[in-house]
Amino acid sequence: MREVEAAFARFWPLTRGDRGPLVLIVVCVIVSALAETAAILLFAELTDHALQAGSLAAFWGPAGAWLGVAVLGALVGYLGNSLAVWTAERFVLRLRAKVFRHVQSLPPDFFQRHRRGDLVERLTGDVEAIEQMVVSGVVGAVSAAFSALFYATAAFWLRWDLALATFLLAPLFLLAARRFSGRIKKASQDERAADGALTSVVEESLGNIVLTQAYNRRRAEELRLEKEARAWLRASVRGARASERYEQVVEVVETVCVLAVIGLGAWEIAQGRMTLGQLLAFAAFLGYLYPPVRDLGQLGLTLTAATAGARRLGELLDAEPAVTDPAEPVPAWPVRGWVGFHGVSFRYPGAEGREALREVSLTVGPGELLLVTGPSGAGKSTLSKLLTRFYDPTEGAVCLDGVPLDAVPLEFLRENVTLLPQETLVLRGTIRENIAAGRPGATEAEIVRAARDAAAHDFVAALPDGYDTVIAPGTAALSGGQSQRVAIARAMLRVAPVLVLDEPTVGLDAGAVREVMEPLRRLAAGRTTVLISHDLALAPLADRVVVVDGGRVVETGTHAELAGRRGGVYAGLWGAGESTSPPPPLPLPVPEG
């Protein structure tokens, strides 16, 4: 119960914008319950004065009143139910937006620790479960409580002694709900987790369909899906069985109560202490009373089950962002582009062992292109994550124009530091929308100019739909080099004074590398550019080279200086040809004979 209270207290404040509609829904619920109560009493009057007496004159008054009450109840019920649906969906939108907003602020390592499909399930199914607790649950509880109150009051008014005798069985509903709540809660927790795992398997398999087909992994993926599906099936069936047992137990209890009323009522009629109309009305009140009482018990089960979703959402909301906006941010200024790493050390959250960076110090100025290279795993890409402030250093400071980044508002920082990430990111939409994502509100002329500068305009214009061609992650509409040039056009449109290029040629063949070299040169022109790459074919672009090894800066200088330094790390890389540029083709074998 404490867990339900804690979950309710956490999410109830999200209804703040809908408290007025909730009050109106409660009023509609009360009026509907009163209308039902009045209808049953009018039915009793019709039975005793019109049906038993066979008097048509006694029929019209109660019949007209009954019809009026029915119309009023229908109108109020429609208004209340429609408003309840609208309020519930608004709550879902608000909660999902809150969770999604928070998730977007979490660091990259969070998404490496959590399966994407499970996160999707939390943003969909678990959010719906919370709504069932906070909005639909409140409306259902109020509706059941007032209905039970009015029907019980009317039954007491008809015959208090008979009502008291039959109401003694009512606690059986609550006892049954208490008996089954633990099982339903455990099954709901298992089903939520299995839902997330099942969605993850589907998402991962479809996202890696080429690997699945190329390595004949279809049967393995089917078995993986079957394993998670069976776990979901077991949890779902356990929950359904527990709920069904509860329903059947309640059905038996309700039948016993109704039969007891009819038996006592028949004896009362035989004694002349009760009319047939009163007995029928009394039985009707009990028939209407037990479903709300049962609903109150079922509501307890629903709240118990919803705590599983509340716990999973709570895990997301309790996850701390790696960085936040400063409490007292520096005011905006015209950024020139001086970038400095001053004694920077960094260890990834939860990582054990050595630090990713240790006492790194380097500077790069406006108009300068700095190539950061080194062996795989040396810590090169970590520099880009610190400069774009996905993380803060554990020691030292990263500065922009001499201002520590933790004093700069995140939005201002990322408006002035453009990142071209290692993975070529393509959004689902048209090529025009993909380029315009660099600067929302850009004109058509600016989009086309950026595409021309990125050497993308010609191949885009040659497509049947031109800039309206729809592309998506993993699209086959564009080659790797073409997708990268669209990403370069997006970065060019941003016009930020600082540019971070993280492995811009990774995964591209020699021809594609040649295609993007000139666009990259134009993109870097006039900006402070940090080019992170192990592809030394890009070295001619750089004004200066920094070599990182084991998380430390071990060498710095021009390409010519470092390549000619015997025994140096860079010279070793250059001599070993650590580059994405392919070696010369092997000679074809000469057929014998």
C-alpha positions in Angstrom: 0.0 0.0 0.0 2.9 2.4 0.8 4.2 1.8 -2.7 0.9 2.7 -4.2 0.7 5.9 -2.1 4.3 6.9 -3.1 3.6 6.3 -6.8 0.3 8.3 -6.6 2.0 11.2 -4.7 4.8 11.3 -7.4 2.5 11.5 -10.4 -0.6 13.2 -9.1 0.9 16.7 -9.5 0.8 16.2 -13.3 -3.0 16.6 -13.1 -2.6 20.2 -12.0 -3.8 21.5 -15.3 -6.9 19.3 -15.3 -8.2 19.7 -11.7 -11.3 21.7 -13.0 -12.3 19.0 -15.5 -11.8 16.3 -12.9 -14.2 18.1 -10.5 -16.8 18.3 -13.3 -16.3 14.6 -14.0 -17.0 13.9 -10.3 -20.2 16.0 -10.5 -21.3 14.1 -13.6 -20.7 10.8 -11.8 -22.7 11.9 -8.7 -25.6 13.0 -10.9 -25.6 9.8 -12.9 -25.7 7.7 -9.7 -28.6 9.8 -8.4 -30.4 9.3 -11.7 -30.0 5.5 -11.5 -31.2 5.5 -7.9 -34.3 7.6 -8.8 -35.0 5.2 -11.7 -35.1 2.2 -9.5 -37.5 3.9 -7.0 -39.7 4.9 -9.9 -39.7 1.3 -11.1 -40.9 0.2 -7.6 -43.7 2.7 -7.8 -44.8 1.5 -11.2 -44.8 -2.1 -10.0 -47.0 -1.5 -7.0 -49.4 1.1 -8.3 -49.7 0.4 -12.0 -48.7 -3.2 -12.7 -50.2 -4.9 -9.7 -53.3 -2.7 -9.7 -53.6 -2.9 -13.5 -54.2 0.9 -13.6 -53.1 2.7 -16.8 -53.8 6.1 -15.1 -51.2 5.3 -12.5 -48.7 4.5 -15.2 -48.2 7.8 -16.9 -46.8 9.9 -14.0 -44.0 7.5 -12.9 -43.3 6.5 -16.6 -42.8 10.2 -17.6 -40.6 10.8 -14.6 -38.6 7.7 -15.3 -38.0 8.7 -18.9 -36.9 12.2 -17.9 -34.5 10.8 -15.3 -33.1 8.4 -18.0 -32.5 11.2 -20.5 -30.8 13.3 -17.9 -28.6 10.4 -16.8 -27.7 9.7 -20.4 -26.7 13.3 -21.2 -24.7 13.6 -18.0 -23.1 10.2 -18.5 -22.0 11.1 -22.0 -20.5 14.4 -20.8 -18.7 12.8 -17.9 -17.3 9.8 -19.9 -16.2 12.0 -22.8 -14.5 14.5 -20.4 -12.9 11.6 -18.6 -11.4 10.2 -21.8 -10.1 13.7 -22.8 -8.6 14.2 -19.4 -6.9 10.8 -19.3 -5.3 11.3 -22.7 -4.1 14.8 -21.8 -2.4 13.2 -18.7 -0.8 10.6 -20.8 0.6 13.2 -23.2 1.9 15.3 -20.3 3.5 12.4 -18.6 5.0 10.9 -21.7 6.4 14.4 -22.6 7.9 14.7 -19.1 9.6 11.3 -19.3 10.8 11.8 -22.9 12.2 15.3 -22.0 14.1 13.8 -19.1 15.4 10.8 -21.2 16.8 13.2 -23.8 19.0 14.8 -21.2 20.6 11.5 -20.1 24.2 10.8 -21.1 25.2 8.3 -23.9 26.3 5.6 -21.5 22.8 5.4 -20.1 21.5 4.2 -23.5 24.4 1.8 -23.7 23.2 0.2 -20.5 19.5 0.0 -21.4 17.9 -1.8 -24.3 16.2 0.6 -26.7 13.0 -1.6 -26.9 12.7 -1.6 -23.1 12.9 2.2 -23.1 10.2 2.3 -25.8 7.9 0.1 -23.6 8.4 2.3 -20.6 7.3 5.4 -22.7 4.2 3.6 -23.9 2.8 0.8 -21.8 4.1 1.9 -18.5 2.8 5.5 -19.1 -0.6 4.0 -19.8 -0.5 2.1 -16.5 0.2 5.2 -14.6 -2.8 6.9 -16.2 -4.9 4.0 -15.0 -3.7 4.7 -11.5 -3.9 8.5 -11.3 -6.8 9.6 -13.6 -9.0 6.6 -14.5 -8.4 5.1 -11.1 -9.5 8.3 -9.3 -12.6 8.7 -11.5 -13.5 5.0 -11.1 -13.0 5.1 -7.3 -15.3 8.2 -7.0 -17.9 6.7 -9.3 -17.9 3.4 -7.4 -18.0 5.1 -4.0 -20.9 7.4 -4.7 -22.9 4.7 -6.5 -22.4 2.3 -3.6 -23.4 5.1 -1.2 -26.6 6.0 -3.0 -27.7 2.4 -3.6 -27.0 1.4 0.0 -28.8 4.5 1.3 -31.9 3.7 -0.8 -31.8 0.0 0.3 -31.7 1.1 3.9 -34.5 3.5 3.3 -36.6 0.6 1.9 -35.8 -1.9 4.6 -32.9 -1.2 6.9 -33.0 -4.6 8.7 -33.0 -6.6 5.5 -30.2 -4.3 4.1 -28.1 -4.7 7.2 -28.4 -8.5 6.9 -27.3 -8.6 3.3 -24.5 -6.0 3.7 -22.7 -8.2 6.1 -21.4 -10.2 3.1 -20.0 -7.1 1.4 -16.5 -7.3 3.1 -16.0 -10.6 1.3 -15.4 -8.6 -1.9 -12.5 -6.7 -0.3 -11.1 -9.8 1.3 -11.1 -11.5 -2.1 -9.3 -8.5 -3.6 -6.7 -8.5 -0.8 -6.2 -12.3 -1.3 -5.3 -11.9 -5.0 -3.5 -8.6 -5.1 0.0 -10.0 -4.4 -0.2 -12.5 -7.2 -1.5 -10.0 -9.7 1.2 -7.5 -8.7 4.0 -10.0 -9.2 2.5 -11.1 -12.6 2.2 -7.5 -13.7 5.8 -6.8 -12.8 7.0 -9.8 -14.8 4.7 -8.9 -17.7 6.1 -5.3 -17.9 9.7 -6.5 -17.9 8.8 -9.2 -20.5 7.1 -6.6 -22.7 10.2 -4.5 -22.7 12.5 -7.5 -23.5 10.2 -8.6 -26.3 10.1 -5.2 -27.9 13.9 -5.0 -27.6 14.4 -8.3 -29.5 12.1 -7.1 -32.3 13.8 -3.7 -32.5 17.3 -5.2 -32.4 16.6 -7.9 -35.0 15.0 -5.5 -37.5 17.7 -3.0 -37.0 20.4 -5.7 -37.8 18.5 -7.4 -40.5 21.5 -7.4 -42.9 23.7 -9.1 -40.2 20.8 -11.6 -39.6 20.5 -12.6 -43.2 24.2 -12.5 -44.1 25.2 -14.8 -41.2 22.1 -17.1 -41.5 21.0 -16.0 -38.0 17.3 -16.1 -38.8 16.7 -19.3 -36.8 18.8 -17.9 -33.9 16.7 -14.7 -33.9 13.5 -16.6 -34.0 14.6 -18.6 -31.0 15.6 -15.5 -29.2 12.2 -14.0 -29.9 10.4 -17.2 -28.8 12.3 -17.2 -25.5 11.2 -13.7 -24.6 7.7 -14.3 -26.0 7.3 -17.4 -23.8 8.4 -15.3 -20.7 5.8 -12.8 -21.6 3.2 -15.5 -22.2 3.9 -17.1 -18.8 3.6 -13.7 -17.0 0.5 -12.8 -18.9 -1.3 -16.1 -18.3 -0.4 -15.9 -14.6 -1.9 -12.5 -14.3 -5.0 -13.4 -16.4 -5.6 -16.5 -14.2 -5.4 -14.6 -11.0 -7.8 -11.9 -12.3 -10.2 -14.5 -13.6 -10.2 -16.4 -10.2 -10.9 -13.2 -8.5 -13.8 -12.5 -10.9 -15.3 -15.9 -10.4 -15.0 -15.8 -6.6 -16.8 -12.4 -6.6 -19.5 -13.8 -8.9 -20.2 -16.6 -6.5 -20.3 -14.1 -3.5 -22.7 -11.8 -5.4 -25.0 -14.7 -6.3 -25.2 -15.8 -2.7 -26.1 -12.3 -1.6 -28.9 -11.9 -4.3 -30.4 -15.3 -3.4 -30.4 -14.4 0.3 -32.3 -11.2 -0.5 -34.8 -13.0 -2.7 -35.4 -15.7 0.0 -35.8 -13.1 2.8 -38.0 -11.0 0.6 -40.3 -13.8 -0.3 -40.7 -14.5 3.4 -41.4 -10.8 4.1 -44.0 -10.7 1.3 -45.7 -13.8 2.7 -45.8 -12.0 6.1 -47.3 -8.9 4.5 -44.5 -6.7 5.6 -43.2 -6.0 2.0 -44.7 -5.4 -1.4 -43.5 -7.0 -4.6 -42.4 -3.6 -5.9 -40.3 -3.0 -2.8 -38.7 -6.4 -3.1 -37.8 -5.9 -6.8 -36.4 -2.4 -6.1 -34.4 -3.8 -3.1 -33.0 -6.6 -5.3 -32.2 -4.1 -8.0 -30.4 -1.8 -5.5 -28.3 -4.8 -4.4 -27.7 -5.8 -8.1 -26.5 -2.2 -8.7 -24.6 -2.0 -5.4 -22.4 -5.1 -5.7 -20.7 -4.1 -9.0 -19.4 -0.8 -7.5 -18.2 -2.7 -4.4 -16.6 -5.2 -6.7 -15.1 -2.3 -8.8 -13.5 -0.9 -5.6 -11.8 -4.2 -5.0 -10.7 -4.5 -8.6 -9.4 -0.9 -8.4 -7.1 -2.1 -5.6 -5.8 -4.8 -8.0 -5.3 -2.2 -10.8 -3.4 0.1 -8.5 -1.2 -2.8 -7.3 -0.5 -3.7 -10.9 0.3 -0.1 -11.9 3.0 0.1 -9.3 5.1 -2.1 -11.6 4.9 0.6 -14.3 5.5 3.3 -11.7 8.7 1.7 -10.5 10.0 1.4 -14.1 9.2 5.0 -14.9 10.7 6.0 -11.6 14.0 4.4 -12.7 14.1 6.6 -15.7 13.1 9.8 -13.9 15.6 9.1 -11.1 18.5 8.7 -13.5 20.7 11.7 -13.2 21.8 13.7 -16.3 25.6 13.8 -16.6 25.5 17.5 -17.1 23.0 20.3 -16.3 22.7 24.0 -17.0 24.7 26.1 -14.5 22.9 27.7 -11.7 24.4 31.1 -12.6 25.2 30.9 -16.3 27.5 33.4 -18.0 25.7 35.8 -20.3 25.8 35.1 -24.1 28.8 36.6 -26.0 30.0 36.6 -29.6 32.0 33.4 -29.6 35.4 33.6 -31.3 36.2 30.0 -31.1 39.2 29.6 -28.8 39.1 26.0 -27.4 41.3 24.8 -24.5 41.7 21.6 -22.5 43.5 22.4 -19.3 44.7 19.4 -17.3 41.6 17.3 -18.2 41.1 13.9 -16.8 38.0 11.8 -17.2 36.6 8.4 -16.3 33.2 7.2 -17.7 30.4 6.7 -15.1 30.6 3.2 -13.6 33.9 2.4 -15.5 36.5 0.6 -13.5 40.2 0.6 -14.2 42.2 3.3 -16.0 40.8 6.7 -16.9 39.7 7.5 -20.5 41.8 10.7 -20.4 44.6 11.7 -18.1 45.9 15.3 -17.6 45.2 16.3 -21.2 46.2 19.9 -22.1 45.8 21.4 -25.6 44.5 24.5 -27.3 43.2 25.3 -30.8 42.4 28.8 -32.1 40.0 30.3 -34.6 40.7 29.2 -38.2 43.0 26.4 -37.1 42.3 22.7 -37.9 43.7 20.4 -35.3 43.9 16.6 -36.1 43.6 14.4 -33.0 44.7 10.9 -33.8 46.1 7.8 -32.1 45.6 4.1 -31.7 42.0 2.7 -31.3 40.8 3.1 -27.8 43.3 5.9 -27.0 40.5 8.3 -25.9 40.2 10.4 -29.0 36.3 10.4 -29.2 36.1 11.2 -25.5 37.5 14.6 -26.3 34.6 15.3 -28.6 32.1 14.3 -25.8 33.7 16.7 -23.4 33.9 19.6 -25.9 30.2 19.2 -26.7 29.6 18.6 -23.0 27.9 15.3 -23.0 30.1 14.8 -19.9 32.1 17.1 -17.6 35.7 16.2 -16.8 36.5 14.6 -13.5 39.5 16.9 -13.2 40.6 20.0 -15.0 38.5 22.2 -17.3 37.4 22.5 -20.9 37.1 26.2 -21.9 35.5 28.1 -24.8 37.0 31.6 -25.3 38.5 31.1 -21.8 35.1 30.4 -20.2 34.7 26.9 -18.5 32.0 25.0 -20.2 30.2 24.2 -17.0 29.4 27.9 -16.7 27.9 28.1 -20.2 24.2 27.3 -20.9 24.0 24.0 -22.8 21.8 25.4 -25.5 24.2 28.3 -26.1 27.2 26.0 -26.1 25.7 23.6 -28.7 24.6 26.5 -30.9 28.2 27.5 -31.1 29.9 24.0 -31.3 28.8 21.8 -34.2 29.4 18.1 -34.0 29.6 15.8 -37.0 29.5 12.5 -35.1 31.2 9.3 -36.0 27.9 7.7 -37.1 26.3 9.3 -40.1 23.0 10.4 -38.6 20.0 10.4 -41.0 16.6 11.5 -39.8 13.4 9.9 -41.2 12.1 12.6 -43.6 13.0 14.4 -46.8 16.6 15.4 -47.7 15.5 19.0 -47.3 14.3 18.3 -43.8 17.5 16.5 -43.0 19.6 19.4 -44.1 17.3 22.0 -42.5 17.7 20.2 -39.1 21.0 22.1 -38.8 19.2 25.4 -38.5 15.4 25.3 -38.2 13.8 28.1 -40.2 16.5 28.2 -42.9 15.3 29.3 -46.3 15.3 27.2 -49.4 18.2 29.2 -50.8 20.3 28.6 -47.7 19.5 24.9 -47.8 20.6 24.6 -51.5 23.7 26.7 -50.8 24.7 24.4 -48.0 24.1 21.4 -50.2 26.3 22.9 -53.0 29.1 23.7 -50.5 28.9 20.0 -49.3 29.0 18.8 -53.0 25.6 17.2 -52.4 23.4 19.4 -54.7 24.2 17.6 -58.0 23.3 14.1 -56.8 20.2 15.4 -54.9 18.9 17.3 -57.9 19.4 14.1 -60.0 17.0 12.1 -57.8 13.4 11.7 -59.1 12.0 13.7 -56.2 15.1 15.9 -55.6 15.1 17.5 -52.2 11.7 15.9 -51.5 13.3 12.4 -51.6 12.4 10.6 -48.4 15.3 9.0 -46.6 15.6 7.1 -43.3 18.2 5.5 -41.1 19.7 2.6 -43.0 18.2 3.9 -46.2 19.3 2.5 -49.5 18.4 5.7 -51.4 21.8 7.2 -50.8 25.3 5.7 -50.7 27.5 6.1 -47.6 29.4 9.0 -49.2 26.2 10.7 -50.2 24.7 10.3 -46.7 27.8 11.8 -45.2 27.6 14.8 -47.6 24.0 15.4 -46.5 25.3 15.4 -42.9 28.0 17.8 -43.9 25.5 20.1 -45.5 23.5 20.0 -42.2 26.6 21.0 -40.3 27.4 23.8 -42.8 24.0 25.3 -42.4 24.6 25.6 -38.6 27.4 28.2 -39.1 28.9 27.6 -35.7 32.4 29.0 -34.9 33.6 25.7 -33.5 33.4 22.4 -35.4 34.1 18.9 -34.1 34.5 16.2 -36.6 34.5 12.7 -35.0 35.8 10.1 -37.5 34.1 11.7 -40.5 35.4 9.1 -43.0 34.8 5.9 -40.9 33.1 3.2 -43.0 33.7 5.0 -46.3 35.7 3.5 -49.1 38.5 5.4 -50.9 36.2 6.8 -53.5 33.8 8.1 -50.9 36.6 9.6 -48.9 37.8 11.5 -51.9 34.2 12.7 -52.4 34.0 14.2 -48.9 37.5 15.6 -48.6 36.8 18.9 -50.4 33.4 19.4 -48.6 35.2 18.8 -45.3 37.8 21.4 -46.2 35.1 24.0 -47.0 33.2 23.1 -43.8 36.3 23.7 -41.7 37.4 26.9 -43.4 37.4 29.9 -41.0 36.3 27.8 -38.0 38.0 26.3 -35.0 38.1 22.7 -36.1 38.9 19.6 -34.0 39.2 16.7 -36.4 39.3 13.3 -34.5 40.3 10.5 -36.8 42.6 7.5 -37.1 42.5 7.9 -40.9 45.8 9.6 -41.6 44.7 10.3 -45.2 43.1 13.4 -43.6 46.4 14.6 -42.2 47.1 17.0 -45.2 44.0 19.0 -44.0 45.5 19.7 -40.6 47.5 22.7 -39.4 48.6 20.7 -36.4 48.5 17.1 -35.2 48.0 15.9 -31.6 48.6 12.2 -30.8 46.7 10.6 -27.9 47.8 7.3 -26.5 46.6 5.7 -23.3 44.5 8.7 -22.5 47.4 11.1 -22.6 48.8 13.6 -25.2 52.1 12.0 -26.2 53.0 14.0 -29.3 52.1 17.3 -31.0 53.4 19.0 -34.1 52.8 19.2 -37.9 52.3 16.1 -40.0 55.7 16.5 -41.5 57.4 16.9 -38.1 55.7 13.9 -36.6 55.9 11.6 -39.6 59.7 12.1 -39.7 60.3 11.5 -36.0 61.9 8.1 -35.5 60.3 5.9 -32.9 57.4 8.2 -32.4 53.8 7.0 -32.1 52.6 9.0 -35.1 55.5 7.8 -37.2 54.6 4.3 -36.3 50.9 4.8 -37.3 51.9 6.5 -40.5 54.4 3.8 -41.4 51.8 1.1 -40.5 49.3 2.8 -42.8 46.6 3.2 -40.1 44.1 4.7 -42.4 40.8 3.9 -43.9 42.4 4.3 -47.4 42.7 0.8 -48.9 46.1 -0.7 -49.9 46.9 -1.2 -53.6 45.0 -4.0 -55.3 46.6 -7.4 -55.3 47.6 -8.7 -58.8 45.2 -11.2 -60.3 46.4 -14.8 -60.4 47.5 -16.0 -63.8 45.7 -19.1 -64.9 47.9 -22.1 -65.4 48.5 -23.3 -69.0 
